[in-house]
């Protein structure tokens, strides 16, 4: 697990501490994240990494799993 994935996993566990997640967890399909949870997660990611995620990237396919979120963060970090 990369450092980015570990950090994102930590953010998600703070948002929803009642569900166990791993690299294969389908975050939306399995009910770990809902629209409010995604917005909280975006806020945490933006604050931690000093990035601003554009509204066009705030779509469910970017938040399906830890890997898809990591990919999004990497794109913004350059």
Order of alpha helices (4+ residues) and beta strands (2+ residues): alpha-alpha-alpha
